Amino acid sequence: MGTVAKGCLGAVLGLIAIVIIGVMIASCAGGSKDQGGKSAPSSSSSAKQEQTRTYADADINVLIREAKTNAAAANKNYKGKDVKIVGGILENIDSDLSYITINGTDRNYSSLHVRCSIKSKNKELQDAVLKLQKGQAVTVYGRITDVGDVLGYYLDLDKVETAK
C-alpha cells in the first residue's frame, strides 16, 4: 500500500472516529427524546397537561347515530378529539378494570357503544369505577382513539362521574 493510500485511510478512520464520538456525546447530553425529537414530558407536566385539557361536549346518542350513518365521517370528525360524553348508561365494567362500556338511550342504535379504556396506572380512575354500578347514568371524559360502524367509539378514559 502506498503512502498516499495509507494517509487517506488514516484520515477516513479519523473522521469516522470523530463522528462516532460526536454522536455519543450528543446522545448523552440530549436527554430522552420521543419519536418527534421533542423532549419527553415529565410525569408532573403530563398530569398538568391532563388537567388543562378542554373537553368538547358530546351527546352519546348523537355520536352513535353519526357512527351508524357514516362511520368514516364520524372518524374524521371525532378521532383524536377530547370529549365530555353525556347521556350514557353504564353497560359493562370489565372485571380487570381495563375498560367500561357505555350505551346511549336510543334503542335504534343499541348495537353501538363507547368502549372506555382505563389506564392501569391510574388508581384514582380505577377507584372511581369501583364505585359505579351497571345501569347508572354516567358522564365520561377522554380522547376518542377510534370510530367504527360495528362497535362504535373507543375512548381513552380520563375521568368518569355519575350524571347530574
TORMI-391476 format. One record per residue: x, y, z of N, C-alpha, C in turn; residue number from 1. Coordinates in nm, 4 decimals. Each point is the difference from the previous one (the first is absolute). Example, Ala and Ser with C-alpha at 12.3 -4.5 7.8 and 13.67 -1.06 7.14 Angstrom:
2
n_x | n_y | n_z | ca_x | ca_y | ca_z | c_x | c_y | c_z | n
1.3190 | -0.5690 | 0.7800 | -0.0890 | 0.1190 | 0.0000 | 0.0900 | 0.1200 | 0.0000 | 1
-0.0350 | 0.1050 | -0.0720 | 0.0820 | 0.1190 | 0.0060 | -0.0770 | 0.1090 | 0.0730 | 2
This chain:
164
n_x | n_y | n_z | ca_x | ca_y | ca_z | c_x | c_y | c_z | n
0.0850 | -0.1168 | 0.0000 | -0.0850 | 0.1168 | 0.0000 | 0.0896 | 0.1232 | 0.0000 | 1
-0.0346 | 0.1001 | -0.0817 | 0.0825 | 0.1194 | -0.0117 | -0.0223 | 0.0966 | 0.1142 | 2
0.0884 | 0.1000 | 0.0077 | -0.0074 | 0.1004 | 0.1055 | -0.1279 | 0.0816 | -0.0107 | 3
-0.0435 | 0.0326 | -0.1222 | -0.1220 | 0.0793 | -0.0198 | -0.1208 | -0.0800 | 0.0461 | 4
-0.0081 | -0.1280 | -0.0337 | -0.1122 | -0.0845 | 0.0390 | -0.0081 | -0.0127 | 0.1517 | 5
0.1172 | -0.0187 | 0.0660 | 0.0013 | -0.0100 | 0.1457 | -0.0467 | 0.1303 | 0.0633 | 6
0.0395 | 0.1117 | -0.0576 | -0.0410 | 0.1309 | 0.0518 | -0.1503 | 0.0209 | -0.0141 | 7
-0.0579 | -0.0391 | -0.1127 | -0.1452 | 0.0126 | -0.0222 | -0.0772 | -0.0904 | 0.0953 | 8
0.0485 | -0.1234 | 0.0170 | -0.0652 | -0.0939 | 0.0904 | 0.0029 | 0.0528 | 0.1430 | 9
0.1116 | 0.0540 | 0.0410 | 0.0128 | 0.0569 | 0.1343 | -0.0949 | 0.1183 | 0.0185 | 10
-0.0138 | 0.0828 | -0.1009 | -0.0892 | 0.1158 | 0.0076 | -0.1456 | -0.0445 | 0.0101 | 11
-0.0379 | -0.1000 | -0.0785 | -0.1381 | -0.0514 | 0.0014 | -0.0313 | -0.0614 | 0.1368 | 12
0.0904 | -0.0807 | 0.0516 | -0.0215 | -0.0610 | 0.1314 | -0.0071 | 0.1062 | 0.1093 | 13
0.0829 | 0.1014 | -0.0099 | -0.0045 | 0.1096 | 0.0968 | -0.1324 | 0.0735 | -0.0049 | 14
-0.0511 | 0.0243 | -0.1194 | -0.1289 | 0.0683 | -0.0180 | -0.1133 | -0.0847 | 0.0575 | 15
0.0041 | -0.1292 | -0.0256 | -0.1027 | -0.0899 | 0.0533 | 0.0029 | 0.0013 | 0.1523 | 16
0.1190 | -0.0034 | 0.0582 | 0.0127 | 0.0028 | 0.1457 | -0.0574 | 0.1292 | 0.0568 | 17
0.0250 | 0.1122 | -0.0651 | -0.0521 | 0.1286 | 0.0466 | -0.1525 | 0.0011 | -0.0053 | 18
-0.0570 | -0.0524 | -0.1089 | -0.1460 | -0.0044 | -0.0136 | -0.0608 | -0.0882 | 0.1089 | 19
0.0583 | -0.1164 | 0.0240 | -0.0515 | -0.0911 | 0.1024 | 0.0071 | 0.0640 | 0.1377 | 20
0.1110 | 0.0631 | 0.0319 | 0.0140 | 0.0674 | 0.1299 | -0.1022 | 0.1132 | 0.0114 | 21
-0.0213 | 0.0750 | -0.1069 | -0.0982 | 0.1081 | 0.0011 | -0.1415 | -0.0507 | 0.0239 | 22
-0.0351 | -0.1097 | -0.0648 | -0.1330 | -0.0592 | 0.0182 | -0.0167 | -0.0482 | 0.1435 | 23
0.1021 | -0.0627 | 0.0553 | -0.0081 | -0.0484 | 0.1377 | -0.0175 | 0.1157 | 0.0975 | 24
0.0725 | 0.1071 | -0.0193 | -0.0117 | 0.1168 | 0.0885 | -0.1384 | 0.0619 | -0.0129 | 25
-0.0490 | 0.0123 | -0.1230 | -0.1321 | 0.0598 | -0.0218 | -0.1097 | -0.0843 | 0.0623 | 26
0.0107 | -0.1330 | -0.0098 | -0.1036 | -0.0854 | 0.0568 | 0.0004 | 0.0052 | 0.1522 | 27
0.1160 | 0.0150 | 0.0597 | 0.0082 | 0.0100 | 0.1458 | -0.0530 | 0.1340 | 0.0485 | 28
0.0266 | 0.1048 | -0.0719 | -0.0384 | 0.1346 | 0.0427 | -0.1437 | 0.0329 | -0.0356 | 29
-0.0590 | -0.0732 | -0.0963 | -0.1321 | 0.0373 | -0.0511 | -0.1151 | -0.0381 | 0.0876 | 30
0.0131 | -0.0912 | 0.0939 | -0.1124 | -0.0429 | 0.0820 | -0.0916 | -0.0906 | -0.0792 | 31
-0.1172 | -0.0334 | 0.0579 | -0.0926 | -0.0907 | -0.0681 | -0.0772 | 0.0770 | -0.1056 | 32
-0.0167 | -0.0631 | -0.1140 | -0.0734 | 0.0600 | -0.1109 | -0.1077 | -0.0963 | -0.0438 | 33
-0.1149 | 0.0542 | -0.0417 | -0.0990 | -0.0861 | -0.0610 | 0.0273 | -0.0039 | -0.1486 | 34
-0.0850 | -0.0664 | -0.0777 | 0.0258 | -0.0167 | -0.1418 | -0.0033 | 0.1312 | -0.0757 | 35
-0.0682 | 0.0998 | 0.0514 | -0.0073 | 0.1282 | -0.0678 | 0.1191 | 0.0881 | 0.0268 | 36
0.0940 | -0.0435 | 0.0834 | 0.1192 | 0.0774 | 0.0275 | -0.0182 | 0.0999 | 0.1118 | 37
-0.1160 | 0.0027 | 0.0605 | -0.0238 | 0.0924 | 0.1101 | 0.0303 | -0.0711 | 0.1300 | 38
0.0350 | 0.0746 | 0.1012 | 0.0260 | -0.0604 | 0.1300 | -0.1272 | -0.0632 | 0.0517 | 39
0.0116 | -0.1174 | 0.0579 | -0.1151 | -0.0675 | 0.0573 | -0.0438 | 0.0770 | 0.1235 | 40
-0.1339 | 0.0157 | 0.0193 | -0.0470 | 0.0756 | 0.1159 | 0.0251 | -0.0778 | 0.1281 | 41
0.0275 | 0.0730 | 0.1055 | 0.0159 | -0.0638 | 0.1291 | -0.1369 | -0.0402 | 0.0513 | 42
-0.0049 | -0.0845 | 0.1016 | -0.1282 | -0.0460 | 0.0505 | -0.0825 | 0.1156 | 0.0551 | 43
0.0648 | 0.1007 | 0.0581 | -0.0761 | 0.1124 | 0.0530 | -0.0573 | 0.0852 | -0.1119 | 44
0.0714 | 0.0133 | -0.1128 | -0.0546 | 0.0800 | -0.1092 | -0.1105 | -0.0741 | -0.0726 | 45
0.0045 | -0.1347 | -0.0057 | -0.1085 | -0.0726 | -0.0652 | -0.1258 | 0.0057 | 0.0856 | 46
0.0134 | -0.0037 | 0.1322 | -0.1161 | 0.0145 | 0.0872 | -0.0572 | 0.1403 | -0.0134 | 47
0.0868 | 0.0986 | -0.0113 | -0.0441 | 0.1383 | -0.0176 | -0.0729 | 0.0153 | -0.1327 | 48
0.0511 | -0.0657 | -0.1054 | -0.0632 | 0.0073 | -0.1312 | -0.1405 | -0.0591 | 0.0061 | 49
-0.0171 | -0.1131 | 0.0719 | -0.1301 | -0.0619 | 0.0112 | -0.0984 | 0.0933 | 0.0690 | 50
0.0451 | 0.0727 | 0.1007 | -0.0874 | 0.0903 | 0.0726 | -0.0414 | 0.1188 | -0.0849 | 51
0.0805 | 0.0393 | -0.0973 | -0.0310 | 0.1179 | -0.0792 | -0.0713 | -0.0339 | -0.1309 | 52
-0.0345 | -0.1244 | -0.0214 | -0.0722 | -0.0374 | -0.1215 | -0.1364 | 0.0659 | -0.0024 | 53
-0.0425 | 0.0341 | -0.1195 | -0.1341 | 0.0528 | -0.0201 | -0.0798 | -0.1070 | -0.0723 | 54
-0.1099 | -0.0418 | 0.0600 | -0.0826 | -0.1057 | -0.0558 | -0.1218 | 0.0596 | -0.0695 | 55
-0.0233 | -0.0405 | -0.1241 | -0.1179 | 0.0441 | -0.0737 | -0.1190 | -0.0844 | 0.0450 | 56
-0.1134 | 0.0643 | 0.0242 | -0.1206 | -0.0727 | 0.0390 | -0.0512 | -0.0823 | -0.1174 | 57
-0.0404 | -0.1239 | 0.0292 | -0.0543 | -0.0878 | -0.1033 | -0.1089 | -0.0870 | 0.0615 | 58
-0.1136 | -0.0088 | -0.0666 | -0.1091 | -0.0862 | 0.0426 | 0.0232 | -0.1387 | -0.0576 | 59
-0.0065 | -0.1019 | 0.0831 | 0.0300 | -0.1354 | -0.0456 | -0.0933 | -0.0454 | -0.1114 | 60
-0.1274 | 0.0376 | 0.0055 | -0.0940 | -0.0425 | -0.1036 | 0.0348 | 0.0608 | -0.1357 | 61
0.0475 | 0.1233 | -0.0011 | 0.0427 | 0.0646 | -0.1246 | 0.1252 | -0.0687 | -0.0536 | 62
0.0963 | -0.0255 | 0.0871 | 0.1233 | -0.0672 | -0.0413 | -0.0301 | -0.1351 | -0.0643 | 63
-0.0829 | -0.0789 | 0.0659 | -0.0295 | -0.1341 | -0.0499 | -0.0784 | 0.0064 | -0.1310 | 64
-0.0938 | 0.0901 | -0.0109 | -0.0759 | 0.0161 | -0.1251 | 0.0940 | 0.0368 | -0.1147 | 65
0.0945 | 0.0912 | 0.0268 | 0.0954 | 0.0392 | -0.1040 | 0.0900 | -0.1165 | -0.0406 | 66
0.0423 | -0.0809 | 0.0955 | 0.0845 | -0.1154 | -0.0325 | -0.0774 | -0.1026 | -0.0823 | 67
-0.1270 | -0.0170 | 0.0284 | -0.0809 | -0.0987 | -0.0727 | -0.0324 | 0.0467 | -0.1419 | 68
-0.0249 | 0.1297 | -0.0177 | -0.0378 | 0.0493 | -0.1331 | 0.1200 | 0.0254 | -0.0897 | 69
0.1170 | 0.0366 | 0.0585 | 0.1203 | 0.0205 | -0.0804 | 0.1225 | -0.0058 | 0.0919 | 70
0.0507 | -0.1218 | 0.0189 | 0.1122 | -0.0201 | 0.0918 | 0.1248 | 0.0747 | -0.0453 | 71
0.0207 | 0.0111 | -0.1320 | 0.1193 | 0.0702 | -0.0500 | -0.0042 | 0.1475 | 0.0387 | 72
-0.1160 | 0.0637 | -0.0150 | -0.0137 | 0.1417 | 0.0370 | 0.0131 | 0.0171 | 0.1516 | 73
-0.0595 | -0.0914 | 0.0760 | 0.0099 | 0.0074 | 0.1458 | 0.1455 | -0.0167 | 0.0439 | 74
0.0713 | -0.0918 | -0.0642 | 0.1414 | -0.0209 | 0.0314 | 0.0797 | 0.1272 | -0.0277 | 75
-0.0251 | 0.0620 | -0.1129 | 0.0713 | 0.1238 | -0.0349 | -0.0333 | 0.1133 | 0.0973 | 76
-0.1257 | 0.0083 | 0.0415 | -0.0438 | 0.1085 | 0.0883 | 0.0445 | -0.0158 | 0.1450 | 77
0.0107 | -0.1243 | 0.0475 | 0.0207 | -0.0201 | 0.1429 | 0.1317 | -0.0651 | 0.0394 | 78
0.0640 | -0.0748 | -0.0874 | 0.1233 | -0.0703 | 0.0377 | 0.1069 | 0.1011 | 0.0429 | 79
0.0579 | -0.0248 | 0.1169 | 0.1029 | 0.0879 | 0.0546 | -0.0549 | 0.1188 | 0.0777 | 80
-0.1317 | 0.0097 | 0.0131 | -0.0617 | 0.1134 | 0.0701 | -0.0251 | -0.0341 | 0.1468 | 81
0.0167 | 0.1002 | 0.0853 | -0.0334 | -0.0121 | 0.1421 | -0.1471 | 0.0350 | 0.0160 | 82
-0.0773 | -0.0925 | 0.0582 | -0.1440 | 0.0201 | 0.0112 | -0.0502 | -0.0301 | 0.1408 | 83
-0.1100 | 0.0646 | 0.0322 | -0.0783 | -0.0293 | 0.1205 | -0.1304 | -0.0585 | -0.0534 | 84
-0.0191 | -0.1307 | 0.0188 | -0.1173 | -0.0674 | -0.0552 | -0.1073 | -0.0094 | 0.1079 | 85
-0.1148 | 0.0590 | -0.0300 | -0.1128 | 0.0011 | 0.0930 | -0.1108 | -0.0894 | -0.0538 | 86
-0.0898 | -0.0417 | 0.0893 | -0.1161 | -0.0783 | -0.0396 | 0.0241 | -0.1494 | -0.0069 | 87
0.1158 | -0.0449 | 0.0468 | 0.0327 | -0.1423 | -0.0093 | -0.0491 | -0.0802 | 0.1189 | 88
-0.0264 | -0.1281 | -0.0261 | -0.0391 | -0.0954 | 0.1036 | 0.1103 | -0.1043 | 0.0100 | 89
0.0515 | -0.0209 | 0.1205 | 0.1071 | -0.0966 | 0.0205 | -0.0524 | -0.1401 | -0.0279 | 90
0.0589 | -0.0649 | -0.0985 | -0.0434 | -0.1333 | -0.0417 | 0.0881 | -0.1107 | 0.0580 | 91
0.1311 | 0.0211 | 0.0021 | 0.0898 | -0.1067 | 0.0416 | 0.1198 | 0.0578 | 0.0742 | 92
0.0440 | -0.0714 | 0.1032 | 0.1230 | 0.0320 | 0.0720 | 0.0867 | -0.1250 | -0.0084 | 93
0.1135 | 0.0108 | -0.0673 | 0.0900 | -0.1133 | -0.0148 | 0.0523 | -0.0436 | 0.1361 | 94
0.0073 | -0.1310 | 0.0233 | 0.0428 | -0.0514 | 0.1302 | 0.1455 | 0.0347 | 0.0321 | 95
0.0814 | 0.0259 | -0.1021 | 0.1398 | 0.0388 | 0.0212 | 0.0180 | 0.1513 | 0.0035 | 96
-0.1095 | 0.0741 | -0.0064 | 0.0016 | 0.1464 | -0.0024 | 0.0816 | 0.0549 | -0.1174 | 97
-0.0025 | -0.0695 | -0.1130 | 0.0721 | 0.0517 | -0.1162 | -0.0902 | 0.0856 | -0.0888 | 98
-0.1326 | -0.0134 | 0.0139 | -0.0912 | 0.0838 | -0.0775 | -0.1407 | -0.0043 | 0.0591 | 99
-0.0808 | 0.0977 | -0.0418 | -0.1445 | -0.0004 | 0.0230 | -0.0649 | 0.0288 | -0.1341 | 100
-0.1255 | -0.0367 | -0.0140 | -0.0741 | 0.0383 | -0.1203 | -0.1244 | 0.0770 | 0.0414 | 101
-0.0322 | 0.0992 | -0.0811 | -0.1228 | 0.0756 | 0.0233 | -0.0837 | -0.0023 | -0.1273 | 102
-0.1298 | -0.0053 | 0.0199 | -0.0959 | -0.0008 | -0.1104 | -0.0791 | 0.1286 | 0.0015 | 103
-0.0624 | 0.0276 | -0.1139 | -0.0942 | 0.1101 | -0.0081 | -0.1383 | -0.0482 | 0.0406 | 104
-0.0955 | 0.0889 | -0.0068 | -0.1377 | -0.0358 | 0.0352 | -0.0867 | -0.0215 | -0.1230 | 105
0.0506 | 0.0300 | -0.1190 | -0.0748 | -0.0180 | -0.1245 | 0.0084 | -0.1472 | -0.0410 | 106
-0.1086 | -0.0726 | 0.0133 | -0.0025 | -0.1440 | -0.0277 | 0.0179 | -0.0327 | -0.1480 | 107
-0.0115 | 0.0975 | -0.0907 | 0.0248 | -0.0233 | -0.1421 | 0.1466 | -0.0331 | -0.0268 | 108
0.0871 | 0.0377 | 0.0922 | 0.1435 | -0.0200 | -0.0180 | 0.0584 | -0.0771 | 0.1175 | 109
-0.0721 | -0.0984 | 0.0498 | 0.0410 | -0.0682 | 0.1227 | 0.1240 | -0.0884 | -0.0166 | 110
0.0383 | -0.0318 | -0.1242 | 0.1185 | -0.0855 | -0.0169 | 0.1310 | 0.0781 | 0.0157 | 111
-0.0049 | 0.1317 | -0.0107 | 0.1206 | 0.0826 | 0.0121 | 0.0143 | 0.0527 | 0.1422 | 112
0.1251 | 0.0194 | 0.0409 | 0.0265 | 0.0531 | 0.1334 | 0.1330 | 0.0757 | -0.0012 | 113
0.0385 | 0.0516 | 0.1152 | 0.1306 | 0.0632 | 0.0182 | 0.0777 | -0.0884 | 0.0958 | 114
0.1142 | -0.0493 | -0.0472 | 0.0885 | -0.0827 | 0.0830 | 0.1076 | 0.0926 | 0.0555 | 115
0.0042 | 0.0116 | 0.1314 | 0.0899 | 0.0937 | 0.0675 | 0.1137 | -0.0772 | 0.0661 | 116
0.1208 | 0.0152 | -0.0528 | 0.1175 | -0.0679 | 0.0540 | 0.0512 | 0.0720 | 0.1238 | 117
0.0353 | -0.0793 | 0.1008 | 0.0496 | 0.0532 | 0.1268 | 0.1483 | -0.0327 | 0.0104 | 118
0.0823 | 0.1022 | 0.0190 | 0.1443 | -0.0212 | 0.0161 | 0.0255 | -0.0712 | 0.1323 | 119
0.0799 | -0.1057 | -0.0043 | 0.0254 | -0.0802 | 0.1206 | 0.0727 | 0.0781 | 0.1089 | 120
0.0726 | 0.1041 | -0.0360 | 0.0740 | 0.0793 | 0.0985 | -0.0870 | 0.1050 | 0.0684 | 121
-0.1215 | 0.0221 | -0.0509 | -0.0863 | 0.1042 | 0.0537 | -0.0891 | -0.0579 | 0.1102 | 122
0.0548 | -0.0092 | 0.1201 | -0.0720 | -0.0591 | 0.1141 | -0.1205 | 0.0844 | 0.0404 | 123
0.0090 | 0.1310 | -0.0138 | -0.1122 | 0.0886 | 0.0344 | -0.1198 | -0.0295 | -0.0896 | 124
0.0241 | -0.0185 | -0.1298 | -0.1068 | -0.0321 | -0.0943 | -0.0569 | -0.1391 | 0.0290 | 125
0.0859 | -0.0964 | 0.0294 | -0.0472 | -0.1340 | 0.0329 | -0.0883 | 0.0027 | 0.1251 | 126
0.0384 | 0.0784 | 0.1006 | -0.0813 | 0.0133 | 0.1216 | -0.1362 | 0.0607 | -0.0314 | 127
-0.0035 | 0.0979 | -0.0898 | -0.1270 | 0.0613 | -0.0394 | -0.0904 | -0.1018 | -0.0696 | 128
0.0580 | -0.0851 | -0.0840 | -0.0780 | -0.1021 | -0.0708 | -0.0547 | -0.1039 | 0.0979 | 129
0.0775 | -0.0339 | 0.1014 | -0.0453 | -0.0979 | 0.0994 | -0.1252 | 0.0457 | 0.0748 | 130
-0.0263 | 0.1287 | 0.0021 | -0.1175 | 0.0538 | 0.0702 | -0.1250 | 0.0020 | -0.0885 | 131
0.0156 | -0.0326 | -0.1282 | -0.1126 | 0.0053 | -0.0941 | -0.0741 | -0.1333 | -0.0047 | 132
-0.1219 | 0.0050 | -0.0577 | -0.0795 | -0.1206 | -0.0205 | -0.0566 | 0.0001 | -0.1412 | 133
-0.0130 | -0.1200 | -0.0549 | -0.0613 | -0.0134 | -0.1317 | -0.1388 | 0.0625 | 0.0026 | 134
-0.0349 | 0.0668 | -0.1102 | -0.1310 | 0.0632 | -0.0106 | -0.0020 | 0.1449 | 0.0447 | 135
0.1084 | 0.0465 | 0.0626 | 0.0084 | 0.1389 | 0.0459 | 0.0216 | 0.0945 | -0.1173 | 136
-0.0576 | 0.1184 | 0.0099 | 0.0276 | 0.1057 | -0.0977 | 0.1347 | 0.0610 | 0.0353 | 137
0.0896 | 0.0110 | -0.1000 | 0.1346 | 0.0508 | 0.0243 | 0.0388 | 0.1038 | -0.1051 | 138
0.0991 | 0.0787 | 0.0370 | 0.0663 | 0.0923 | -0.0908 | 0.1461 | -0.0411 | -0.0028 | 139
0.0558 | -0.0132 | -0.1222 | 0.1407 | -0.0408 | -0.0124 | 0.0788 | 0.1085 | -0.0724 | 140
0.1255 | 0.0112 | 0.0374 | 0.0919 | 0.0965 | -0.0593 | 0.1191 | -0.0770 | -0.0556 | 141
0.0434 | 0.0347 | -0.1205 | 0.1173 | -0.0655 | -0.0552 | 0.0227 | 0.0359 | -0.1448 | 142
0.0941 | -0.0734 | -0.0609 | 0.0361 | 0.0241 | -0.1398 | -0.0471 | -0.1180 | -0.0849 | 143
-0.0722 | 0.0296 | -0.1071 | -0.0469 | -0.1036 | -0.0916 | 0.1187 | -0.0474 | -0.0835 | 144
0.0230 | -0.1320 | 0.0026 | 0.1140 | -0.0564 | -0.0721 | -0.0402 | -0.0710 | -0.1281 | 145
-0.1285 | -0.0380 | -0.0117 | -0.0452 | -0.0689 | -0.1215 | -0.1517 | 0.0034 | -0.0065 | 146
-0.0519 | -0.0131 | -0.1236 | -0.1434 | -0.0026 | -0.0227 | -0.0282 | -0.1071 | -0.1037 | 147
-0.1015 | -0.0820 | 0.0263 | -0.0384 | -0.1025 | -0.0963 | -0.1503 | -0.0127 | -0.0090 | 148
-0.0483 | -0.0577 | -0.1105 | -0.1443 | -0.0135 | -0.0198 | -0.0571 | -0.1269 | 0.0628 | 149
0.0856 | -0.0880 | 0.0498 | -0.0488 | -0.1242 | 0.0607 | -0.0052 | 0.0118 | 0.1518 | 150
0.1071 | 0.0454 | 0.0614 | 0.0041 | 0.0067 | 0.1462 | -0.0155 | 0.1408 | 0.0552 | 151
0.0313 | 0.1014 | -0.0770 | -0.0151 | 0.1369 | 0.0477 | 0.1318 | 0.0685 | 0.0252 | 152
0.0114 | 0.0634 | 0.1168 | 0.1142 | 0.0851 | 0.0321 | 0.0927 | -0.0662 | 0.1008 | 153
0.1288 | 0.0321 | -0.0135 | 0.1011 | -0.0382 | 0.0984 | 0.0538 | 0.1291 | 0.0592 | 154
0.0071 | 0.0036 | 0.1328 | 0.0381 | 0.1216 | 0.0705 | 0.1031 | -0.0342 | 0.1062 | 155
0.1070 | 0.0802 | 0.0089 | 0.0936 | -0.0113 | 0.1115 | -0.0585 | 0.0826 | 0.1134 | 156
-0.0433 | -0.0665 | 0.1046 | -0.0743 | 0.0633 | 0.1086 | 0.0914 | 0.0794 | 0.0927 | 157
-0.0384 | 0.1255 | 0.0241 | 0.0703 | 0.0858 | 0.0957 | -0.0774 | 0.0120 | 0.1306 | 158
-0.1346 | 0.0005 | -0.0119 | -0.0832 | 0.0246 | 0.1174 | -0.1394 | -0.0560 | -0.0263 | 159
-0.0635 | -0.0502 | 0.1050 | -0.1393 | -0.0444 | -0.0082 | -0.0707 | 0.0490 | 0.1251 | 160
-0.1248 | 0.0405 | -0.0186 | -0.0800 | 0.0446 | 0.1143 | -0.1466 | -0.0355 | -0.0246 | 161
-0.0751 | -0.0134 | 0.1083 | -0.1425 | -0.0259 | -0.0161 | -0.0635 | 0.1269 | -0.0562 | 162
-0.0999 | -0.0195 | -0.0855 | -0.0678 | 0.1143 | -0.0632 | -0.0775 | 0.0781 | 0.1035 | 163
-0.0022 | 0.1307 | -0.0218 | -0.0698 | 0.0877 | 0.0944 | -0.1383 | 0.0332 | -0.0470 | 164
